Amino acid sequence: MQTVYYPAMRIKKAVFPAAGFGTRFLPATKAIPKEMLPLVDKPLIQYSVEEAKASGLEDIIIVTGMGKTAIEDHFDTSFELEILLEERGKIDLLSLMQDVSNMVHFSYTRQKKPLGLGHAIGITKNLINDEPFAVFLGDDIIDSKVPAMRQMIDVYDRFGGSVLAVQKVAKTQTHLYGIIKGERVGPRVYRVLDLVEKPKAAPPSDMAIIGRYILTPEIFGALDATKPGKGGEIQLTDALKILLKKQAIYACEFEGTRYDAGDKLGFLQANIAFALKRPDMRNDLKRFLKGLKL
């Protein structure tokens, strides 16, 4: 029997799974974590961290793996570099560096084997401490006036329960995503009736789950009950199906433009789009693009 979960705590923590190998970007990601690939002049992961901060989140838990120390270094203080910038009078750059390291509180845990998104979330249980929390998949860059996660927190505050970010996709693309079946309960808000991971045929809708989640702590029990799938991986969608039997889950059709920066074309599109928003680049980039012989 399904019960409704009413929010009792403000959401303060966010989990960032970042232990994957980034094989779609090899050979670039052989020595550089995918999360550190530059989107204009900031690494991909920083955009999502900034979204978390703008949404009111305070504690960032990054799940890392082998070869990911550059992520920790990026968000740490670099005393030598800061001293050098100060000595050379580059105060603007110094301030920018300090803003990165002082953004929020960071903690790290290590996923020793790549056993899926569900497993990556599951190993954060002792850091979550029985609280609702957010999850960010850094491949999904969302450009919006109101941060996408803030939109989701508003849904959580109103309805309770776990909240999934969703977006309409073309029918030809539904096999690439987790797809929900839902009933509308408010503007751009759905109560989830079912979820299907990458349906090969007859998808229940065109509403795809995008890389933002708010999860109640009961997800950890559901993850424990989830059987490993292909490659021994624990799939979050499978755990959400178990959770759905006990607790209401909602979906927020967020407002904003999403770029799949985990895909080479999406990564290039995001770089162009974000560069065009920059006053110091916009005009020169426009002239370059117009001059291309396409």
C-alpha positions in Angstrom: 0.0 0.0 0.0 1.3 3.4 -1.0 1.7 6.1 1.5 2.3 9.8 1.0 5.5 11.2 2.4 5.2 14.7 3.9 8.4 16.8 4.0 9.7 17.3 7.5 13.1 18.6 6.7 14.6 21.3 4.4 16.8 19.7 1.7 20.4 20.6 2.4 22.5 17.9 0.8 23.2 16.9 -2.8 24.9 13.9 -4.2 27.0 14.1 -7.3 27.9 10.7 -8.8 31.2 11.2 -10.6 33.0 7.9 -10.7 32.3 6.9 -14.3 35.1 6.5 -16.9 33.7 8.9 -19.5 34.4 6.5 -22.3 32.3 8.5 -24.8 35.0 11.2 -24.7 38.1 9.0 -25.0 41.0 9.6 -25.5 40.4 13.1 -23.9 39.2 11.4 -20.7 42.0 9.0 -20.4 43.8 11.4 -18.0 41.2 14.1 -17.4 37.9 13.3 -15.6 34.9 13.9 -17.9 33.5 16.2 -15.2 36.5 18.5 -15.6 36.1 19.0 -19.3 35.7 22.8 -19.9 32.4 24.3 -20.8 33.7 27.7 -22.0 36.0 28.4 -19.1 34.5 26.3 -16.2 34.5 22.5 -15.8 31.2 20.8 -16.4 30.7 19.8 -12.8 31.0 23.4 -11.5 27.8 24.4 -13.4 25.8 21.8 -11.5 27.4 22.8 -8.2 26.5 26.4 -8.9 22.9 25.3 -9.6 22.9 23.4 -6.2 24.1 26.5 -4.4 21.6 28.7 -6.1 18.9 26.3 -5.1 19.7 26.7 -1.4 21.7 23.5 -1.0 24.7 23.6 1.4 26.5 20.2 1.5 27.8 18.6 -1.6 28.8 14.9 -1.6 30.8 13.9 -4.6 31.1 10.2 -5.4 34.5 9.7 -7.0 36.5 6.8 -8.4 40.0 6.1 -9.7 41.6 9.0 -11.5 39.2 11.6 -10.2 41.4 13.6 -7.8 41.3 16.6 -10.1 37.7 17.2 -9.0 38.8 17.4 -5.4 41.7 19.7 -6.3 39.4 22.0 -8.3 37.1 22.7 -5.3 40.0 22.9 -2.8 42.0 25.9 -1.9 45.2 26.5 -4.0 47.4 28.6 -1.7 50.3 28.8 -4.1 48.1 30.0 -7.0 46.3 32.5 -4.9 49.5 34.0 -3.6 50.8 34.3 -7.2 47.6 36.0 -8.4 47.8 38.4 -5.5 51.4 39.3 -6.1 50.7 39.9 -9.8 47.7 42.1 -8.9 45.2 39.8 -10.7 42.5 40.5 -8.1 39.6 39.5 -10.3 41.0 36.1 -10.9 42.0 35.7 -7.3 38.4 36.4 -6.3 37.1 33.9 -8.8 39.4 31.2 -7.5 38.3 31.9 -3.9 34.6 31.8 -4.9 35.1 28.3 -6.2 36.7 26.9 -3.1 34.3 28.7 -0.7 31.1 27.9 -2.7 29.7 25.2 -0.4 30.8 22.5 1.9 32.3 19.5 0.0 32.8 15.9 1.1 33.9 12.9 -0.9 33.3 9.2 -0.9 34.8 6.6 -3.3 32.9 4.1 -5.5 35.5 1.4 -5.8 33.8 -0.5 -8.7 31.5 1.0 -11.4 28.3 -0.8 -10.3 25.8 1.7 -11.5 24.0 4.9 -10.5 22.0 3.2 -7.9 25.1 1.8 -6.2 26.8 5.2 -6.3 23.9 6.7 -4.5 23.6 3.8 -2.1 27.2 4.2 -0.7 26.3 7.7 0.5 23.8 6.4 3.0 26.0 7.2 6.1 26.6 10.7 4.8 22.9 11.5 4.2 21.8 10.7 7.8 18.2 9.8 7.1 17.4 13.1 5.3 15.8 13.8 1.9 18.5 14.8 -0.5 19.1 15.9 -4.1 21.0 14.1 -6.8 22.7 15.8 -9.8 24.0 14.1 -12.9 26.6 16.5 -14.2 26.2 15.5 -17.8 22.9 17.3 -17.9 23.5 21.1 -18.0 20.3 23.0 -17.6 20.1 26.7 -18.4 17.1 28.3 -16.8 16.0 31.5 -15.1 15.0 29.6 -11.9 17.4 26.8 -11.2 15.9 23.5 -12.2 16.6 22.0 -8.8 14.9 25.0 -7.1 11.8 24.3 -9.2 12.0 20.7 -8.0 12.4 21.7 -4.4 9.2 23.8 -4.7 7.4 20.7 -5.9 8.8 18.7 -2.9 7.7 21.4 -0.5 4.2 21.3 -1.9 3.6 17.6 -2.5 6.3 15.7 -0.5 7.8 12.5 -1.7 10.7 12.0 -4.2 10.7 14.2 -7.2 12.1 13.5 -10.7 13.1 16.0 -13.3 11.4 15.2 -16.6 11.3 16.6 -20.1 9.4 15.8 -23.2 11.5 14.0 -25.8 10.9 12.8 -29.3 9.3 9.3 -29.6 12.4 8.2 -31.5 14.5 9.1 -28.4 12.5 7.4 -25.6 14.6 4.3 -25.8 17.5 6.3 -24.5 15.9 7.4 -21.2 13.9 6.3 -18.2 10.3 7.1 -19.1 7.5 7.8 -16.7 3.8 7.2 -16.8 2.1 9.9 -14.9 -1.1 11.9 -14.1 -1.0 15.7 -14.0 -1.6 17.1 -10.5 -0.5 20.7 -11.1 1.1 22.9 -13.7 4.1 21.0 -15.0 3.8 18.5 -12.1 2.8 14.8 -12.4 2.2 12.0 -10.0 4.3 9.1 -11.2 2.3 5.9 -11.8 5.1 3.8 -13.4 8.6 4.0 -14.7 10.3 2.1 -17.5 14.1 2.2 -18.0 14.9 2.7 -21.7 11.8 1.0 -23.2 12.5 -0.8 -26.5 8.9 -0.6 -27.6 5.6 1.1 -26.5 6.9 3.7 -24.1 4.3 4.8 -21.5 4.8 8.5 -22.5 7.2 10.9 -24.0 8.3 12.2 -20.6 11.9 11.3 -20.0 13.7 11.4 -16.7 16.6 13.9 -16.8 19.6 14.0 -14.4 18.1 15.7 -11.4 16.4 13.9 -8.5 15.1 14.6 -5.0 15.0 11.4 -3.1 13.6 10.5 0.3 15.8 8.4 2.6 13.6 5.4 2.0 15.4 5.1 -1.3 18.2 3.3 0.5 16.0 0.4 1.6 14.7 0.2 -2.0 18.3 0.1 -3.3 19.1 -2.7 -0.9 16.2 -4.6 -2.3 17.1 -4.0 -5.9 18.7 -6.9 -7.8 21.7 -6.2 -9.9 21.1 -6.0 -13.6 23.4 -6.2 -16.6 27.0 -6.0 -15.6 26.1 -6.4 -12.0 24.9 -2.8 -11.9 22.3 -1.5 -9.5 19.8 0.7 -11.5 18.2 3.7 -9.8 15.1 3.3 -11.9 14.6 -0.3 -10.6 14.9 1.0 -7.0 12.4 3.8 -7.7 9.9 1.2 -8.9 10.2 -0.5 -5.6 9.9 2.8 -3.7 6.8 3.7 -5.8 4.9 0.8 -4.2 5.3 2.3 -0.8 5.5 6.1 -1.3 4.3 8.7 -3.8 6.8 9.9 -6.4 6.3 13.1 -8.4 7.8 14.5 -11.6 8.6 18.1 -12.3 8.6 19.2 -16.0 11.2 21.9 -15.4 11.4 25.1 -17.4 14.8 25.7 -19.1 17.0 24.4 -21.8 18.8 21.2 -21.2 22.1 20.2 -22.9 23.3 16.6 -22.8 27.0 17.4 -22.2 27.7 13.7 -21.9 27.3 13.4 -25.6 29.9 14.9 -28.0 27.4 16.9 -30.0 25.5 18.1 -26.9 28.8 19.1 -25.4 29.7 21.2 -28.4 26.1 22.7 -28.5 26.4 23.7 -24.8 29.8 25.4 -25.4 28.4 27.5 -28.3 25.2 28.4 -26.4 27.0 29.4 -23.2 29.7 31.3 -25.1 27.0 33.3 -27.0 25.7 34.4 -23.6 29.0 35.9 -22.7 29.4 39.6 -23.6 33.2 39.2 -24.1 32.7 36.5 -26.7 29.3 36.9 -28.2 30.1 39.2 -31.1 33.3 37.6 -32.2 31.7 34.1 -32.0 28.7 35.2 -34.1 31.0 36.6 -36.8 32.9 33.3 -36.8 29.8 31.2 -37.1 28.3 33.3 -39.8 31.6 33.1 -41.8 31.6 29.3 -41.8 30.9 27.7 -45.2 28.2 25.2 -44.1 
